[in-house]
Each structure stands twice: as C-alpha cells, then as structure tokens.
Amino acid sequence: MEVAQAPSPSPTDNQPVDHALVTAYFVAFLGYLIVTLLAGLSYSLQFLQKYPFPGVELLSPGRVRMVHTMSVAYGMLASGLFGIVSYIVPKLTGFPVLSRKLAWWLYGIYNAAVLATVAMILGGHAQGLEWAETPKILDPFIALTVVGIVVNNITPIWRARAEPYYVSLWYILAALIWTPLVYVFGNFLPEYVFGGTAGAAISSMYIHDLVGLFVTPLGIASVYYLLPVAMRVPLYSHALSIIGFWGLAFFYPLNSAHHYLYSPIPMWAQYASIVASIGVHVVVYTVVFNIFATLASDWKQLVTNFPVRWIFMGTLAYLITCIQCAVQVTLAAQEIIHFTDWVVGHAHFVLFGTFTFWITAWVYWLLPRIWGTPIYSLSLGRWHFWLATLGICIMQIDLLAAGVMQGYLWKSLAPFIDSVRASMPFWWTRTFSGILILVGESCFILNIYLTWQASRERRAAAANLQPSGATS
Ligand code: HEM
C-alpha cells in the first residue's frame, strides 16, 4: 500500500534555495513536455499517412520533427535539470547563487530563446546541423545564457571549497564546465570553421556530448542527491560514485565518432570511439550498482515511496539502454541497424525512460514540499507511472524490432518501398505507445495542477484562521 509523501520542509529549506525559481523551471519542464509529446505524436502520424496538418506550411512535418527534438533537449530536459541544479547547489554548498536577480533574468532569456527557436523553426529558419537546429541568430543568446547559468552556480560551489564536495557537486561542476563548451563546439565550429568530414566529426562529438556531458552528469547528480534523501538511508558507496565520475570524465568525450560508424571519418577515430564506448560501461555499472545497492537497504520503498519508484524505473532503463549501446556500437550490429528505427527506439528509451523519469521523481518529491501539500492523488500518480512505463517499453521493443527488420530488408537489396510497407504495423504500434505516454503524462500534469490548487486553498484557509489584524 502506498503512502503519500508527507511534506516535511525544514526551517533551513527557505534559504539559500530560491524555491520560486526551482518551481518556475519545473513548470517550464511540464510545458515543454506537452509540446514534445504533441509534436512527436503528430509527426508519428506522418509515417501512417495521416498527418493532421496536411498542406499547412508552418506545421509541415519536417519542421514539427525539429520542434519535437529541440523541445526535448533545450526545452524539457534542460529546464528540468536547471531546476534541479538550482536546488542542489545552494542546498549542498549552503550558499545562494551569485545573484538571484540574474538567475531570474537568465530563466527569462533562456525561455524566450527556446520559444523563439520553436517559432523560427516553424517559420522555416533552422540551422542545418543535426541536434543544433536552433537558428544561427539565436545561438549566441543560448550560449551566453548558459555561461550566465554556469557563473551563477559555480560561485557557491567555489565559496564552499573548504569542505569536501558531495558527489552530486562533482558531477554538476563538471557539467557546468562542459556544457558551454559543448554548445559552442557543436553550433559554431561545424558551421563556420570546419567543413566536410572534419565538421561531421565535430558534429558527432556535439550530438554525443549533449547527452553525455550535459544531460547524463546532471541526471546522475540528481539521483545521487535525491535517492538517499528520499529514502532516508545513506548512499551505498561514495568511493564507487567517485570512480564512476572519473570514468565518465575520461571515456565519454572519446565516444562521439560511434554515431558515424562506416562513415568517411578516419577509421582509427571510429575504432577509438568503439573502445571508449566499452569503457563507458564502467561508469554505467558503478552508477547502477550504487543505486540498486542503496535501494537494497529497503526494497519496500519501491512500493511505499513514490519518487523512489520513478528513480528505480529510470535506472533500469539506463541499464538496459547502456547494455543495448554495447551491442549497437559493434561494427557487426551497425551493418544492420544504422539509419533504422532501432536508433530512434534507443533515443526514446534513454531520454524519456531514464532522464525524464528521474526528473519526474524530483517533481513528485519537491513540489509538494515547496507547496506544503501532499501530492493530490496517488491514484493519478499510479496511472501516470504505469502508462508512461508501459508506453515507453512498448515503444522501445517495437522500434528495436522495426530496426532489425528494416536493416535486414535493406541488406537484402529489396526495393526500399518494401521496407516502408513492412514497417507500417510497427509505426502504428509506435503511435499507440505514444498515446499511452500522452495520457499518462496528462495525468501527471493534472495531478501537479490539483496539488498546487490544494496548496492555495490550504494557504487561504490558514490565512482565514489567523486572528484579524495579525500579519504573517
Ligand atoms: C508521444 C510520444 C512520442 C512519439 C509518438 C514520438 C515520436 C517520434 C518520431 C516519429 C520521431 C522521428 C523518428 C524518425 O525521424 O524516424 C521522434 C524522434 C525523436 N524523439 Fe520522439 N516521440 C515521443 C516522445 C518523445 C519523448 C518524450 C522524447 C524524449 C524525452 C523523445 C525523443 C526523441 C528523440 C531524441 C528523437 C530523435 C531520434 C533520432 O533522430 O534518432 N520523443 N519521436
């Protein structure tokens, strides 16, 4: 039987964290989540020749696909992770960010730039680089805002340097240093400096490092913080967590060319990326082992503690995608799965199944605490969990199977259209799984909205109970 997470804000919770800012980032996360899902679902209908906006140039499928992926990376995941960083850094260091006012400006400028990206992509003004479709004119704004977020958050980490850092701060510090570099490398160098194969090599580094050096370290930092706090048990092993950190720092940046295996990028770089990708498994297994070993101190909490359940499922998805990665990084597997739906399945499972699930754990854990109200409905929460889990598992199995089938058909040199016809049942299943996810996430948003409403009513009732003339 589940129990609601009793909100227990301690007196120190008010300082030095800016709770309103964290809340604003989480609200942005929820907003972009809906954009992501609607764009993904609409685009999936194009594969079924049932696109809902035929002939509407502004909503043409190619543009909607870019809105989908940009909203995933720069809208949804970035907002969720920036929200978590805005909580963890002041909480662990004991110092506020350099300037709260600056933090709000950065929040506003960043969101304006992301919304302008969506509007301009729909207007037909994308940059022609994979995952870097943000229009060129907006790139400097995003880059400068990210630098601002870095400076604002590194200041408290620097001030707290006299004490040893908890592992979450190691990961956050590294991600804060890497992220502006990743953005500038990926958006400017292939566009203005390196063309051809060299540009592709840089692009592959950007594609990989956006996930590997931005999303992954912040995601891991978030779990290393939340899991022990939510479970009220110590982390299984700090030594292991630090080994994982250095493994990530060493191996991840060397992985990138594995996105372009069999391409004209020099073979030695491709082989090196394969070896480094195997090395990344050291990181993955230390993190997964540490999380599961921490969970093992009280498995019951998987049932009784709602945020912990999301962390568990996200970690399981992380393990599965990473084992999958070990398979798909081999040249033998690439021969079949390259350019197929296998890769799309992999992308969804890790970005939704792992990182979105981990951020979701945070939203369920933190917002009720900030608002001083338990989550409105555990039943809605359960629907959310099972629909999202079922949806993403069906999508992953479906797209992996589609990918293998497509790869073998292409290898047999059958006419391409045969593979399109054979893919139809898989694409219908993908859309069906997307609907499950959309319904599940709608339960989530409704639940959070009702929790907020309940907190307002509670506050209003408390204010009415105060003796007249008293001020709070
Ligand atoms: C309603 C649920 C969703 C549906 C139906 C859906 C559908 C799609 C479709 C049709 C594509 C294009 C595939 C192609 O061009 O062959 C795509 C790409 C992508 N989607 Fe989704 N999506 C959904 C949710 C999500 C979520 C929640 C995330 C991340 C958290 C996500 C991440 C991605 C990524 C990263 C790609 C690019 C994959 C690649 O280029 O390899 N999607 N999605």
Boltz pocket constraint, residues with backbone or C-beta under 6 A from the ligand:
constraints:
  - pocket:
      binder: B
      contacts: [[A, 36], [A, 37], [A, 38], [A, 40], [A, 41], [A, 43], [A, 44], [A, 65], [A, 68], [A, 69], [A, 72], [A, 343], [A, 344], [A, 347], [A, 348], [A, 351], [A, 352], [A, 356], [A, 430], [A, 431], [A, 433], [A, 434], [A, 435], [A, 437], [A, 438]]
      max_distance: 6.0
